[in-house]
Amino acid sequence: MPDERSDDAYEIIPVTPLKRMEKRLDAIESSSAVPQLQSLINQIIELIRSNQKIVNDVIQANVELRNELAKMPGKIDEMTSLMKNFISLIEAAGKEEMTTPGPELMRPVTDELKKMVEQNQRILETNQSMIDKLDVMGRKMKRGTPVSELLSSYPSVRMKRETRQ
């Protein structure tokens, strides 16, 4: 038995399992799985880097969007004041249009209306004289005045003969 007082402790271990583990470790180190594993690790690291870049881009876009949205209330206020000014201009223009136009502006319209009234008066007079003549002619025909006398009274009237079938 070893001396318990000594600092060096010895233990007896079977060597066969150790040698098997060394062989396995050598096989793993020499096999092609290590480069594939290293390639996989490299791909995972690259994926993490690209994901981090995407996250950084999203954060930057979010910051820019917030900055633009912060400018919006001022722009909306400016647009509102412009719209109020525009509406007041439209109202002022509407009030000016509602005032009656002066006599100088209406002169051509009144002149044309006078011409139309005169023309209508002449047509009315002509129609009235025609009615009067037709009335006289109708009375004469009822009294039995010969047609030849009627035609001589109205030289401009031409009669057409009707042919009976």
C-alpha positions as YAML, in Angstrom:
chain: A
units: angstrom
residues:
- id: 1
  name: MET
  ca: [0.00, 0.00, 0.00]
- id: 2
  name: PRO
  ca: [1.19, 3.36, -0.76]
- id: 3
  name: ASP
  ca: [2.00, 5.78, 1.92]
- id: 4
  name: GLU
  ca: [-0.85, 8.05, 2.63]
- id: 5
  name: ARG
  ca: [1.45, 10.78, 3.69]
- id: 6
  name: SER
  ca: [3.06, 11.22, 0.38]
- id: 7
  name: ASP
  ca: [1.84, 13.90, -2.03]
- id: 8
  name: ASP
  ca: [2.06, 11.68, -5.06]
- id: 9
  name: ALA
  ca: [-0.91, 9.41, -5.39]
- id: 10
  name: TYR
  ca: [-0.79, 6.49, -7.76]
- id: 11
  name: GLU
  ca: [-3.64, 4.53, -9.15]
- id: 12
  name: ILE
  ca: [-3.75, 1.44, -11.27]
- id: 13
  name: ILE
  ca: [-5.90, 1.79, -14.39]
- id: 14
  name: PRO
  ca: [-6.30, -0.66, -17.24]
- id: 15
  name: VAL
  ca: [-4.55, 0.59, -20.40]
- id: 16
  name: THR
  ca: [-6.85, -1.03, -22.97]
- id: 17
  name: PRO
  ca: [-9.74, 1.44, -22.66]
- id: 18
  name: LEU
  ca: [-7.27, 4.33, -22.83]
- id: 19
  name: LYS
  ca: [-5.70, 2.96, -25.97]
- id: 20
  name: ARG
  ca: [-9.15, 2.52, -27.55]
- id: 21
  name: MET
  ca: [-9.99, 6.17, -26.74]
- id: 22
  name: GLU
  ca: [-6.72, 7.34, -28.25]
- id: 23
  name: LYS
  ca: [-7.45, 5.38, -31.43]
- id: 24
  name: ARG
  ca: [-10.94, 6.88, -31.65]
- id: 25
  name: LEU
  ca: [-9.57, 10.37, -31.13]
- id: 26
  name: ASP
  ca: [-6.96, 9.80, -33.82]
- id: 27
  name: ALA
  ca: [-9.67, 8.47, -36.15]
- id: 28
  name: ILE
  ca: [-11.86, 11.50, -35.51]
- id: 29
  name: GLU
  ca: [-8.98, 13.89, -36.03]
- id: 30
  name: SER
  ca: [-7.85, 12.17, -39.22]
- id: 31
  name: SER
  ca: [-11.32, 11.65, -40.65]
- id: 32
  name: SER
  ca: [-12.99, 14.05, -43.07]
- id: 33
  name: ALA
  ca: [-15.77, 14.92, -40.62]
- id: 34
  name: VAL
  ca: [-13.69, 17.64, -39.01]
- id: 35
  name: PRO
  ca: [-13.45, 19.80, -42.17]
- id: 36
  name: GLN
  ca: [-17.17, 19.31, -42.77]
- id: 37
  name: LEU
  ca: [-17.83, 20.26, -39.18]
- id: 38
  name: GLN
  ca: [-15.60, 23.29, -39.58]
- id: 39
  name: SER
  ca: [-17.43, 24.24, -42.79]
- id: 40
  name: LEU
  ca: [-20.76, 23.92, -41.00]
- id: 41
  name: ILE
  ca: [-19.51, 26.11, -38.18]
- id: 42
  name: ASN
  ca: [-18.28, 28.69, -40.69]
- id: 43
  name: GLN
  ca: [-21.68, 28.71, -42.43]
- id: 44
  name: ILE
  ca: [-23.46, 29.17, -39.11]
- id: 45
  name: ILE
  ca: [-21.14, 32.06, -38.23]
- id: 46
  name: GLU
  ca: [-21.76, 33.65, -41.65]
- id: 47
  name: LEU
  ca: [-25.52, 33.23, -41.17]
- id: 48
  name: ILE
  ca: [-25.30, 34.91, -37.77]
- id: 49
  name: ARG
  ca: [-23.34, 37.80, -39.31]
- id: 50
  name: SER
  ca: [-25.88, 38.27, -42.13]
- id: 51
  name: ASN
  ca: [-28.76, 38.13, -39.62]
- id: 52
  name: GLN
  ca: [-27.00, 40.77, -37.52]
- id: 53
  name: LYS
  ca: [-26.57, 42.95, -40.62]
- id: 54
  name: ILE
  ca: [-30.29, 42.61, -41.40]
- id: 55
  name: VAL
  ca: [-31.16, 43.52, -37.81]
- id: 56
  name: ASN
  ca: [-28.89, 46.57, -38.03]
- id: 57
  name: ASP
  ca: [-30.52, 47.64, -41.33]
- id: 58
  name: VAL
  ca: [-34.01, 47.27, -39.83]
- id: 59
  name: ILE
  ca: [-32.97, 49.34, -36.82]
- id: 60
  name: GLN
  ca: [-31.54, 52.04, -39.11]
- id: 61
  name: ALA
  ca: [-34.72, 52.07, -41.24]
- id: 62
  name: ASN
  ca: [-36.83, 52.30, -38.08]
- id: 63
  name: VAL
  ca: [-34.81, 55.30, -36.86]
- id: 64
  name: GLU
  ca: [-35.17, 57.04, -40.24]
- id: 65
  name: LEU
  ca: [-38.93, 56.33, -40.28]
- id: 66
  name: ARG
  ca: [-39.30, 57.78, -36.79]
- id: 67
  name: ASN
  ca: [-37.43, 60.90, -37.89]
- id: 68
  name: GLU
  ca: [-39.73, 61.33, -40.91]
- id: 69
  name: LEU
  ca: [-42.83, 60.72, -38.78]
- id: 70
  name: ALA
  ca: [-41.61, 63.34, -36.31]
- id: 71
  name: LYS
  ca: [-41.62, 65.90, -39.16]
- id: 72
  name: MET
  ca: [-45.23, 65.08, -40.13]
- id: 73
  name: PRO
  ca: [-47.14, 67.17, -37.52]
- id: 74
  name: GLY
  ca: [-45.34, 70.35, -38.62]
- id: 75
  name: LYS
  ca: [-46.07, 69.60, -42.28]
- id: 76
  name: ILE
  ca: [-49.72, 68.84, -41.50]
- id: 77
  name: ASP
  ca: [-50.05, 72.15, -39.62]
- id: 78
  name: GLU
  ca: [-48.50, 73.98, -42.57]
- id: 79
  name: MET
  ca: [-50.86, 72.27, -45.01]
- id: 80
  name: THR
  ca: [-53.85, 73.08, -42.79]
- id: 81
  name: SER
  ca: [-52.96, 76.77, -42.73]
- id: 82
  name: LEU
  ca: [-52.52, 76.76, -46.52]
- id: 83
  name: MET
  ca: [-55.94, 75.12, -46.95]
- id: 84
  name: LYS
  ca: [-57.54, 77.72, -44.66]
- id: 85
  name: ASN
  ca: [-55.99, 80.51, -46.73]
- id: 86
  name: PHE
  ca: [-57.21, 78.85, -49.92]
- id: 87
  name: ILE
  ca: [-60.75, 78.48, -48.58]
- id: 88
  name: SER
  ca: [-60.81, 82.11, -47.47]
- id: 89
  name: LEU
  ca: [-59.73, 83.18, -50.97]
- id: 90
  name: ILE
  ca: [-62.51, 81.08, -52.51]
- id: 91
  name: GLU
  ca: [-65.06, 82.59, -50.12]
- id: 92
  name: ALA
  ca: [-63.88, 86.11, -50.94]
- id: 93
  name: ALA
  ca: [-64.10, 85.38, -54.67]
- id: 94
  name: GLY
  ca: [-67.60, 83.98, -54.19]
- id: 95
  name: LYS
  ca: [-68.74, 87.11, -52.36]
- id: 96
  name: GLU
  ca: [-67.39, 89.30, -55.16]
- id: 97
  name: GLU
  ca: [-69.25, 87.26, -57.78]
- id: 98
  name: MET
  ca: [-72.51, 87.55, -55.86]
- id: 99
  name: THR
  ca: [-72.58, 91.33, -56.22]
- id: 100
  name: THR
  ca: [-74.73, 92.59, -59.09]
- id: 101
  name: PRO
  ca: [-72.87, 93.58, -62.23]
- id: 102
  name: GLY
  ca: [-72.83, 97.24, -63.19]
- id: 103
  name: PRO
  ca: [-74.93, 98.76, -66.03]
- id: 104
  name: GLU
  ca: [-71.90, 98.92, -68.32]
- id: 105
  name: LEU
  ca: [-71.42, 95.18, -68.04]
- id: 106
  name: MET
  ca: [-75.09, 94.49, -68.71]
- id: 107
  name: ARG
  ca: [-75.46, 96.92, -71.65]
- id: 108
  name: PRO
  ca: [-74.91, 94.32, -74.43]
- id: 109
  name: VAL
  ca: [-77.47, 92.01, -72.82]
- id: 110
  name: THR
  ca: [-80.07, 94.75, -72.47]
- id: 111
  name: ASP
  ca: [-79.51, 95.91, -76.07]
- id: 112
  name: GLU
  ca: [-80.10, 92.38, -77.35]
- id: 113
  name: LEU
  ca: [-83.19, 92.03, -75.19]
- id: 114
  name: LYS
  ca: [-84.58, 95.31, -76.58]
- id: 115
  name: LYS
  ca: [-84.01, 94.08, -80.14]
- id: 116
  name: MET
  ca: [-85.82, 90.83, -79.34]
- id: 117
  name: VAL
  ca: [-88.75, 92.74, -77.79]
- id: 118
  name: GLU
  ca: [-89.06, 94.94, -80.88]
- id: 119
  name: GLN
  ca: [-88.92, 91.94, -83.18]
- id: 120
  name: ASN
  ca: [-91.55, 90.12, -81.13]
- id: 121
  name: GLN
  ca: [-93.75, 93.24, -81.24]
- id: 122
  name: ARG
  ca: [-93.55, 93.37, -85.05]
- id: 123
  name: ILE
  ca: [-94.40, 89.67, -85.27]
- id: 124
  name: LEU
  ca: [-97.32, 90.22, -82.92]
- id: 125
  name: GLU
  ca: [-98.61, 93.15, -85.01]
- id: 126
  name: THR
  ca: [-98.28, 91.14, -88.22]
- id: 127
  name: ASN
  ca: [-100.11, 88.20, -86.68]
- id: 128
  name: GLN
  ca: [-102.87, 90.47, -85.37]
- id: 129
  name: SER
  ca: [-103.41, 92.07, -88.78]
- id: 130
  name: MET
  ca: [-103.50, 88.61, -90.34]
- id: 131
  name: ILE
  ca: [-106.14, 87.51, -87.82]
- id: 132
  name: ASP
  ca: [-108.17, 90.64, -88.52]
- id: 133
  name: LYS
  ca: [-108.06, 90.07, -92.30]
- id: 134
  name: LEU
  ca: [-109.00, 86.43, -91.89]
- id: 135
  name: ASP
  ca: [-111.89, 87.46, -89.64]
- id: 136
  name: VAL
  ca: [-113.18, 89.96, -92.21]
- id: 137
  name: MET
  ca: [-112.80, 87.39, -94.97]
- id: 138
  name: GLY
  ca: [-114.66, 84.81, -92.90]
- id: 139
  name: ARG
  ca: [-117.58, 87.25, -92.31]
- id: 140
  name: LYS
  ca: [-117.79, 88.10, -95.97]
- id: 141
  name: MET
  ca: [-117.86, 84.43, -96.89]
- id: 142
  name: LYS
  ca: [-120.67, 83.81, -94.43]
- id: 143
  name: ARG
  ca: [-122.70, 86.66, -95.96]
- id: 144
  name: GLY
  ca: [-122.40, 85.09, -99.36]
- id: 145
  name: THR
  ca: [-119.95, 87.46, -101.00]
- id: 146
  name: PRO
  ca: [-118.79, 86.03, -104.34]
- id: 147
  name: VAL
  ca: [-115.29, 84.60, -104.45]
- id: 148
  name: SER
  ca: [-114.26, 86.93, -107.25]
- id: 149
  name: GLU
  ca: [-115.06, 89.96, -105.10]
- id: 150
  name: LEU
  ca: [-113.19, 88.43, -102.20]
- id: 151
  name: LEU
  ca: [-110.13, 87.82, -104.37]
- id: 152
  name: SER
  ca: [-110.20, 91.37, -105.72]
- id: 153
  name: SER
  ca: [-110.23, 92.71, -102.13]
- id: 154
  name: TYR
  ca: [-107.11, 90.76, -101.32]
- id: 155
  name: PRO
  ca: [-104.86, 90.78, -104.39]
- id: 156
  name: SER
  ca: [-101.93, 89.13, -102.61]
- id: 157
  name: VAL
  ca: [-104.00, 86.08, -101.62]
- id: 158
  name: ARG
  ca: [-103.88, 83.24, -104.13]
- id: 159
  name: MET
  ca: [-106.35, 80.43, -104.03]
- id: 160
  name: LYS
  ca: [-105.77, 76.91, -105.17]
- id: 161
  name: ARG
  ca: [-108.51, 74.87, -106.72]
- id: 162
  name: GLU
  ca: [-109.25, 71.55, -105.26]
- id: 163
  name: THR
  ca: [-109.84, 68.73, -107.62]
- id: 164
  name: ARG
  ca: [-112.49, 66.26, -106.59]
- id: 165
  name: GLN
  ca: [-112.05, 62.64, -107.35]
...
